[in-house]
């Protein structure tokens, strides 16, 4: 199934929150003693739609009228909304610290944000408190 949000996207103002440049995100990890790499299940499909906005995502099937309760693929500001949650690129999230004694505190803050938005991580793709690892296909150390 494909829902066309062309008209809705034209009616919505653009969220100017920038999608990060991956090279700058990777370069910004230099000099940090500890890094935690996290991977979210289904990215912004975990971000709940505001109740007043759910009706704007409605679509009709032969079984009735439906709408999305979570942010669907294809909305203009879906990526920007997801990016507000921290150092994020696509479904990858990053927590880094200099010095390392602040890492647990900052990681705890990130977990609080994830819990607040009921977001789930993919534990197989996560690494916590490491000196190096793979992030979005790049080796970071």
Residue frames as a rotation matrix with the C-alpha (Angstrom) as fourth column:
UNK 1
0.583 0.812 0.000 0.00
0.812 -0.583 0.000 0.00
0.000 0.000 -1.000 0.00
UNK 2
-0.653 -0.745 0.139 1.22
0.748 -0.662 -0.032 3.50
0.116 0.083 0.990 -0.78
UNK 3
0.498 0.759 -0.419 -0.33
0.798 -0.590 -0.122 6.69
-0.340 -0.274 -0.900 0.57
UNK 4
-0.164 -0.514 0.842 0.40
0.802 -0.566 -0.189 9.86
0.574 0.645 0.505 -1.40
UNK 5
0.292 0.201 -0.935 1.10
0.838 -0.524 0.149 12.80
-0.460 -0.827 -0.322 0.93
UNK 6
-0.486 -0.529 0.696 1.97
0.830 -0.528 0.178 15.27
0.273 0.664 0.696 -1.85
UNK 7
0.154 0.628 0.763 -0.88
0.265 -0.770 0.581 17.69
0.952 0.113 -0.285 -1.05
UNK 8
0.907 0.147 -0.394 -0.32
0.407 -0.069 0.911 17.42
0.107 -0.987 -0.122 2.71
UNK 9
0.060 -0.976 -0.207 3.41
0.932 -0.019 0.361 18.03
-0.357 -0.215 0.909 2.29
UNK 10
-0.415 -0.153 0.897 2.71
0.639 -0.751 0.168 21.14
0.648 0.642 0.409 0.17
UNK 11
0.507 0.744 0.436 0.41
0.151 -0.575 0.804 22.49
0.849 -0.342 -0.404 2.90
UNK 12
0.816 -0.227 -0.531 2.91
0.568 0.154 0.808 21.98
-0.102 -0.962 0.255 5.75
UNK 13
0.781 -0.622 0.056 5.68
-0.608 -0.778 -0.158 24.47
0.142 0.090 -0.986 6.53
UNK 14
0.437 -0.720 -0.539 9.17
0.146 0.648 -0.748 23.03
0.888 0.249 0.388 6.20
UNK 15
0.955 -0.281 -0.096 10.92
0.092 -0.025 0.995 22.22
-0.282 -0.959 0.002 9.49
UNK 16
0.716 -0.695 -0.060 14.35
-0.455 -0.401 -0.795 23.72
0.528 0.597 -0.604 8.94
UNK 17
0.542 -0.548 0.637 16.08
-0.543 0.349 0.763 21.40
-0.641 -0.760 -0.109 11.42
UNK 18
0.189 -0.516 -0.835 19.01
-0.969 0.040 -0.244 20.18
0.160 0.855 -0.493 9.32
UNK 19
0.998 -0.049 -0.037 19.75
0.050 0.999 0.016 16.55
0.036 -0.018 0.999 8.52
UNK 20
0.524 -0.849 -0.059 23.36
-0.380 -0.295 0.877 16.18
-0.762 -0.437 -0.478 9.72
UNK 21
0.498 -0.505 -0.705 26.22
-0.738 0.182 -0.650 15.63
0.456 0.844 -0.282 7.33
UNK 22
0.976 -0.017 -0.215 27.49
0.103 0.912 0.397 12.15
0.190 -0.410 0.892 8.10
UNK 23
0.184 -0.983 -0.010 31.16
0.573 0.115 -0.812 13.10
0.799 0.144 0.584 7.73
UNK 24
-0.252 -0.230 0.940 30.81
-0.482 -0.813 -0.328 15.86
0.839 -0.535 0.094 10.35
UNK 25
0.716 0.568 0.405 28.97
-0.652 0.339 0.678 13.50
0.248 -0.750 0.613 12.71
UNK 26
0.815 -0.482 -0.321 31.75
0.468 0.875 -0.125 10.92
0.341 -0.048 0.939 12.34
UNK 27
-0.089 -0.910 0.406 34.57
0.351 -0.410 -0.842 13.49
0.932 0.068 0.356 12.64
UNK 28
0.163 0.234 0.959 32.99
-0.666 -0.691 0.282 14.89
0.728 -0.684 0.043 15.82
UNK 29
0.970 0.178 -0.164 33.73
-0.021 0.736 0.676 11.60
0.241 -0.653 0.718 17.60
UNK 30
0.208 -0.975 -0.077 37.49
0.353 0.148 -0.924 12.22
0.912 0.165 0.375 17.46
UNK 31
-0.584 -0.625 0.518 39.16
-0.263 -0.457 -0.849 12.51
0.768 -0.632 0.102 20.86
UNK 32
0.288 0.743 0.604 36.32
-0.901 -0.003 0.434 10.97
0.325 -0.669 0.669 22.84
UNK 33
-0.670 -0.621 0.406 37.32
-0.736 0.627 -0.256 8.20
-0.095 -0.470 -0.877 25.24
UNK 34
-0.722 0.506 0.471 33.98
0.308 0.845 -0.436 6.40
-0.619 -0.170 -0.767 25.23
UNK 35
-0.673 0.569 -0.471 31.26
-0.733 -0.429 0.529 6.18
0.099 0.701 0.706 22.62
UNK 36
-0.482 0.608 0.630 27.91
0.100 0.753 -0.651 4.40
-0.870 -0.251 -0.424 22.61
UNK 37
-0.881 0.220 -0.419 26.36
-0.451 -0.117 0.885 3.40
0.146 0.968 0.202 19.29
UNK 38
-0.490 0.788 0.374 22.62
0.001 0.429 -0.903 2.76
-0.872 -0.442 -0.211 19.23
UNK 39
-0.964 0.247 -0.093 20.25
-0.075 0.079 0.994 1.64
0.253 0.966 -0.058 16.53
UNK 40
-0.502 0.855 0.133 16.52
-0.573 -0.213 -0.791 2.39
-0.648 -0.473 0.597 16.69
UNK 41
-0.556 0.471 0.685 13.88
0.653 0.757 0.010 0.06
-0.514 0.453 -0.728 15.35
UNK 42
0.004 0.716 0.698 12.03
0.996 -0.062 0.058 1.64
0.085 0.695 -0.714 12.42
UNK 43
-0.810 -0.499 0.307 13.31
0.503 -0.861 -0.072 5.17
0.301 0.096 0.949 13.02
UNK 44
-0.894 0.425 0.141 10.55
-0.447 -0.858 -0.252 7.75
0.013 -0.289 0.957 13.01
UNK 45
-0.202 0.848 -0.490 7.85
-0.182 0.459 0.870 5.09
0.962 0.265 0.061 12.77
UNK 46
-0.305 0.047 -0.951 8.23
0.867 0.427 -0.257 5.06
0.395 -0.903 -0.171 16.56
UNK 47
-0.990 -0.036 -0.136 7.40
0.086 -0.920 -0.383 8.76
-0.111 -0.391 0.914 16.88
UNK 48
-0.287 0.958 0.006 3.73
0.875 0.264 -0.407 9.17
-0.391 -0.112 -0.914 17.76
UNK 49
-0.514 0.258 0.818 1.66
0.481 -0.703 0.524 11.62
0.710 0.663 0.238 15.77
UNK 50
-0.948 0.317 0.028 0.02
-0.236 -0.641 -0.731 14.46
-0.214 -0.700 0.682 17.67
UNK 51
-0.475 0.830 0.293 -3.67
0.562 0.543 -0.624 13.56
-0.677 -0.131 -0.724 18.16
UNK 52
0.308 0.621 -0.721 -4.81
-0.136 -0.721 -0.680 16.63
-0.941 0.308 -0.138 16.20
UNK 53
-0.187 -0.501 -0.845 -2.59
-0.901 -0.255 0.351 15.65
-0.391 0.827 -0.404 13.24
UNK 54
-0.656 -0.096 0.749 -3.56
-0.017 0.994 0.112 11.98
-0.755 0.061 -0.653 12.95
UNK 55
0.368 0.906 0.208 -6.64
0.274 0.108 -0.956 12.75
-0.889 0.408 -0.208 10.83
UNK 56
0.454 -0.257 -0.853 -4.39
-0.746 -0.634 -0.206 14.41
-0.488 0.730 -0.479 8.21
UNK 57
-0.655 -0.748 -0.106 -2.78
-0.705 0.555 0.441 11.02
-0.271 0.364 -0.891 7.51
UNK 58
0.044 0.775 0.630 -6.09
-0.335 0.606 -0.722 9.27
-0.941 -0.179 0.286 6.82
UNK 59
-0.758 -0.188 -0.624 -6.56
-0.652 0.242 0.719 6.90
0.016 0.952 -0.306 3.90
UNK 60
0.285 0.941 0.182 -9.40
-0.868 0.333 -0.368 4.73
-0.407 -0.053 0.912 2.63
UNK 61
-0.910 -0.412 -0.055 -9.31
-0.398 0.825 0.401 0.99
-0.120 0.387 -0.914 1.98
UNK 62
-0.379 0.801 -0.465 -12.04
-0.293 0.372 0.881 -1.46
0.878 0.469 0.094 1.06
UNK 63
-0.206 0.259 -0.943 -12.30
0.785 0.620 -0.001 -2.17
0.585 -0.740 -0.331 4.80
UNK 64
0.669 0.557 -0.493 -12.77
0.741 -0.553 0.380 1.39
-0.061 -0.620 -0.783 5.98
UNK 65
0.653 -0.402 0.642 -11.09
-0.127 -0.894 -0.430 4.69
0.746 0.200 -0.635 6.82
UNK 66
0.581 -0.560 -0.590 -7.78
0.813 0.420 0.403 4.56
0.022 -0.714 0.699 8.68
UNK 67
0.765 -0.476 0.433 -5.12
-0.361 -0.875 -0.323 7.00
0.533 0.091 -0.841 9.90
UNK 68
0.032 -0.872 -0.489 -1.61
0.381 0.463 -0.801 6.68
0.924 -0.160 0.347 11.28
UNK 69
0.967 0.190 -0.170 -0.92
0.215 -0.252 0.944 6.89
0.136 -0.949 -0.284 15.00
UNK 70
0.239 -0.951 -0.195 2.84
0.428 -0.077 0.900 6.97
-0.871 -0.299 0.389 14.37
UNK 71
0.176 -0.236 -0.956 4.73
-0.623 -0.778 0.078 9.03
-0.762 0.582 -0.283 11.85
UNK 72
0.736 0.153 0.659 4.46
0.313 0.786 -0.533 7.32
-0.600 0.599 0.531 8.45
UNK 73
-0.432 -0.852 0.297 7.04
0.618 -0.039 0.785 7.25
-0.657 0.523 0.543 5.68
UNK 74
-0.269 0.244 0.932 6.60
0.917 -0.231 0.326 10.07
0.295 0.942 -0.161 3.18
UNK 75
0.802 0.538 -0.259 5.79
0.594 -0.764 0.252 13.04
-0.062 -0.356 -0.932 5.40
UNK 76
0.614 -0.538 0.577 7.88
0.099 -0.673 -0.733 16.13
0.783 0.507 -0.360 4.67
UNK 77
0.203 -0.523 0.828 9.10
-0.789 -0.588 -0.178 16.70
0.580 -0.618 -0.532 8.22
UNK 78
0.958 0.201 -0.205 9.40
-0.066 0.849 0.524 13.11
0.280 -0.489 0.826 9.42
UNK 79
0.299 -0.929 -0.216 13.20
0.714 0.368 -0.596 13.06
0.633 0.024 0.774 9.25
UNK 80
-0.349 -0.414 0.841 13.58
-0.131 -0.867 -0.481 16.48
0.928 -0.278 0.248 10.85
UNK 81
0.544 0.623 0.562 11.25
-0.676 -0.071 0.733 15.53
0.497 -0.779 0.382 13.70
UNK 82
0.899 -0.239 -0.368 13.28
0.344 0.904 0.253 12.40
0.272 -0.354 0.895 14.40
UNK 83
0.035 -0.973 0.230 16.56
0.531 -0.177 -0.829 14.35
0.847 0.151 0.510 14.30
UNK 84
0.244 0.124 0.962 15.46
-0.533 -0.811 0.240 16.49
0.810 -0.571 -0.131 17.27
UNK 85
0.954 0.281 -0.108 16.05
-0.086 0.597 0.797 13.50
0.288 -0.751 0.594 19.59
UNK 86
0.604 -0.794 0.068 19.84
-0.039 0.056 0.998 13.78
-0.796 -0.605 0.003 19.71
UNK 87
-0.287 -0.741 -0.607 22.88
-0.830 -0.125 0.544 13.04
-0.479 0.660 -0.579 17.59
UNK 88
0.171 0.539 0.825 21.05
0.095 0.824 -0.558 10.93
-0.981 0.174 0.090 15.09
UNK 89
-0.504 -0.191 -0.842 21.59
-0.814 -0.219 0.538 9.93
-0.288 0.957 -0.045 11.49
UNK 90
-0.297 0.543 -0.785 18.85
-0.477 0.628 0.615 7.80
0.827 0.557 0.073 9.92
UNK 91
0.740 0.623 -0.255 18.30
-0.109 0.485 0.868 5.08
0.664 -0.614 0.426 12.54
UNK 92
0.036 -0.825 -0.564 21.73
0.773 0.381 -0.507 5.38
0.633 -0.417 0.652 14.18
UNK 93
0.899 0.215 0.381 22.23
-0.079 -0.777 0.624 7.29
0.430 -0.591 -0.682 17.43
UNK 94
0.015 -0.988 -0.154 25.44
0.509 0.140 -0.849 8.35
0.860 -0.066 0.505 19.07
UNK 95
0.990 0.089 0.105 26.42
-0.044 -0.520 0.853 9.27
0.131 -0.849 -0.512 22.63
UNK 96
0.234 -0.971 -0.052 30.01
0.653 0.196 -0.731 10.40
0.720 0.137 0.680 23.14
UNK 97
0.991 0.116 -0.070 31.89
0.126 -0.599 0.791 12.03
0.050 -0.792 -0.608 25.97
UNK 98
-0.045 -0.995 0.088 35.11
0.530 -0.098 -0.843 13.76
0.847 0.009 0.532 26.78
UNK 99
-0.677 -0.734 0.056 36.06
-0.723 0.648 -0.240 12.89
0.140 -0.203 -0.969 29.55
UNK 100
-0.562 0.398 -0.725 34.67
-0.045 0.861 0.507 9.40
0.826 0.317 -0.466 30.02
UNK 101
-0.920 0.195 -0.341 33.38
0.380 0.224 -0.897 9.98
-0.099 -0.955 -0.280 33.57
UNK 102
-0.551 0.756 -0.354 30.38
-0.604 -0.654 -0.456 11.83
-0.577 -0.038 0.816 32.09
UNK 103
-0.839 0.167 -0.519 29.42
-0.404 0.447 0.798 8.98
0.366 0.879 -0.308 29.74
UNK 104
-0.727 0.593 -0.345 27.01
0.677 0.704 -0.217 7.20
0.114 -0.391 -0.913 32.09
UNK 105
-0.435 0.560 -0.705 25.25
0.234 -0.686 -0.689 10.49
-0.869 -0.465 0.168 32.87
UNK 106
-0.509 0.204 -0.836 24.82
-0.754 -0.573 0.320 11.40
-0.414 0.794 0.446 29.20
UNK 107
-0.883 0.205 -0.421 23.80
-0.077 0.824 0.561 7.86
0.462 0.528 -0.712 28.29
UNK 108
-0.644 0.665 -0.380 21.20
0.684 0.276 -0.675 7.99
-0.344 -0.694 -0.632 31.05
UNK 109
-0.401 0.468 -0.788 19.87
-0.299 -0.880 -0.370 11.26
-0.866 0.087 0.492 29.62
UNK 110
-0.699 0.103 -0.708 19.56
-0.701 0.102 0.706 9.65
0.145 0.989 0.001 26.17
UNK 111
-0.847 0.408 -0.340 17.71
0.416 0.908 0.054 6.68
0.330 -0.095 -0.939 27.67
UNK 112
-0.519 0.677 -0.522 15.33
0.361 -0.380 -0.852 9.12
-0.775 -0.630 -0.047 29.38
UNK 113
-0.446 0.321 -0.835 14.58
-0.753 -0.639 0.156 10.72
-0.483 0.699 0.527 26.00
UNK 114
-0.804 0.114 -0.584 14.03
-0.342 0.714 0.610 7.30
0.487 0.690 -0.535 24.41
UNK 115
-0.775 0.529 -0.347 11.77
0.629 0.586 -0.511 6.25
-0.067 -0.614 -0.786 27.28
UNK 116
-0.530 0.568 -0.629 9.81
-0.111 -0.782 -0.613 9.52
-0.840 -0.256 0.478 27.12
UNK 117
-0.222 0.400 -0.889 9.02
-0.952 -0.287 0.109 8.88
-0.211 0.870 0.445 23.44
UNK 118
0.471 0.415 0.779 8.54
-0.392 0.889 -0.237 5.11
-0.791 -0.194 0.581 23.93
UNK 119
0.525 -0.371 -0.766 11.29
-0.807 0.070 -0.586 4.39
0.271 0.926 -0.263 21.41
UNK 120
0.851 -0.196 0.487 12.86
-0.035 0.904 0.426 0.95
-0.523 -0.380 0.763 21.16
UNK 121
0.074 -0.910 -0.407 16.44
-0.946 -0.193 0.260 0.08
-0.315 0.366 -0.876 20.31
UNK 122
0.842 0.017 -0.540 17.72
-0.273 0.876 -0.397 -2.89
0.466 0.481 0.742 18.36
UNK 123
0.733 -0.554 0.394 20.11
-0.463 0.017 0.886 -4.42
-0.498 -0.832 -0.245 20.95
UNK 124
0.613 -0.517 0.598 21.93
0.655 0.755 -0.018 -6.53
-0.442 0.403 0.801 18.36
UNK 125
0.332 -0.444 0.832 23.15
0.722 -0.448 -0.527 -3.33
0.607 0.776 0.172 16.66
UNK 126
0.862 0.006 0.507 24.04
-0.268 -0.843 0.466 -1.42
0.430 -0.538 -0.725 19.86
UNK 127
0.083 -0.854 -0.513 27.41
0.770 0.382 -0.511 -1.05
0.633 -0.352 0.690 21.59
UNK 128
0.894 0.352 0.275 27.69
0.083 -0.736 0.672 0.85
0.440 -0.579 -0.687 24.87
UNK 129
0.814 -0.562 0.146 30.75
-0.426 -0.407 0.808 2.52
-0.395 -0.721 -0.570 26.39
UNK 130
0.629 -0.605 0.488 33.29
0.712 0.700 -0.051 1.38
-0.311 0.380 0.871 23.81
UNK 131
-0.034 -0.747 -0.664 36.50
0.067 -0.665 0.744 3.02
-0.997 -0.019 0.073 22.60
UNK 132
-0.744 -0.170 -0.646 35.81
-0.610 -0.221 0.761 2.10
-0.272 0.960 0.060 18.98
UNK 133
-0.310 0.663 0.681 33.16
0.320 0.747 -0.582 0.50
-0.895 0.038 -0.444 16.81
UNK 134
-0.844 0.100 0.526 31.19
0.523 -0.056 0.850 0.59
0.115 0.993 -0.005 13.61
UNK 135
-0.240 0.771 -0.590 28.66
0.251 -0.537 -0.805 3.37
-0.938 -0.341 -0.065 13.09
UNK 136
0.654 0.631 -0.417 26.63
-0.270 -0.319 -0.908 3.60
-0.706 0.707 -0.038 9.89
UNK 137
0.925 -0.291 0.245 29.25
0.374 0.569 -0.733 1.56
0.074 0.769 0.635 8.06
UNK 138
0.405 -0.811 0.422 32.21
-0.352 -0.565 -0.747 3.66
0.844 0.154 -0.514 9.30
UNK 139
0.291 -0.428 -0.856 34.85
0.831 0.556 0.005 2.45
0.474 -0.713 0.517 11.76
UNK 140
0.577 -0.060 0.815 35.28
-0.324 -0.932 0.161 4.95
0.750 -0.357 -0.557 14.58
UNK 141
0.429 -0.455 -0.780 38.13
0.828 0.543 0.139 4.83
0.360 -0.706 0.610 17.10
